[in-house]
Amino acid sequence: MTLDLVLITGMSGSGKSVALHALEDAGYYCVDNLPPELLTSFIALQHEQQATRVAIAMDVRSGVSLPIVPQQLEALRRDGGISLRSLFLDATTDALLRRYSETRRRHPLSRQEGRTDAPEQHRVLTQAIELERELLADLRDGADVIDTSLIRPAQLQSYIKSLISAPQSALTLVFESFAFKRGVPLDADYVFDVRMLPNPHYVPALRPLTGRDEPVIEWLREHDDVARMYDDIEQFLTHWLDALARDHRSYVTVAIGCTGGQHRSVFLVEQLARSFGARWGALKRHRELDAI
């Protein structure tokens, strides 16, 4: 019996508790802040109990034990009885600062308490966040990254559930549309800028619609530049996907951005997900539309 194991790591304040709750809702037995020294024995116990779905959250609170985690994960991946997915939740420093300001929580690496001057609090918190990035860098490199900077908790729960419910395949592609005016997603492996393409925003009848609506689809298909951009992206990905799969990648996120994240990027994400879904696992996200 194969154990489906999901490891959640990431920055403090990035939404790990939300992700863990989503996994719990999906039927996973969840453990928060498991010390790395107990990981191997804990997994052995789950095997003995014939568990099928387990999710574990680890973060910087594990301190000096963090460096042993990548080696432990590599050993687990070699175990034929375990299907391991490692997810890393990230967010921009500005987003994390805003969340800590709103919740008034103390960062686990912030050693200075009792400060009353806001500039000093900001400086200490910024230093703690950057230190945390350094400590978690190895875990991030070996994981599938989810950028939570601009998404609501409900969106994150939906993203987590879509990832774990995706069919098991050598590689799962995540196509994500976004608006450049709100920033490039941190979780993107590849970013394609399509702002130079004809824009339905300037057609009054199409402005309130999205790239999923038939009038916008038909309008964009009439433009040769749109078809050429689609072909270029498709050819690039087709050329490199087998190599990415051989590199033991679980997920590859392809972000496509336009000005507002409503028309052109949405259209291309929909078309690419449909095309590549015939061979690979393919998921789609629309960061700006999902936030509505």
Secondary structure, DSSP 8 states (H G I E B T S, - for coil): --EEEEEEEE-TTSSHHHHHHHHHHTT-EEEES--GGGHHHHHHHHHHTT--EEEEE--GGGGGGGGGHHHHHHHHHT-TTEEEEEEEEE--HHHHHHHHHHH----TT--------HHHHHHHHHHHHHHHHHHTHHHHHTSEEEE-TT--HHHHHHHHHHHHHS---S-EEEEEEEEGGG---TT-SEEEE-TTS--GGGSTTTTTS-TTSHHHHHHHHT-HHHHHHHHHHHHHHHHHHHHHHHTT-SEEEEEEEESSSSSHHHHHHHHHHHHHTTTSEEEEEEHHHHT-
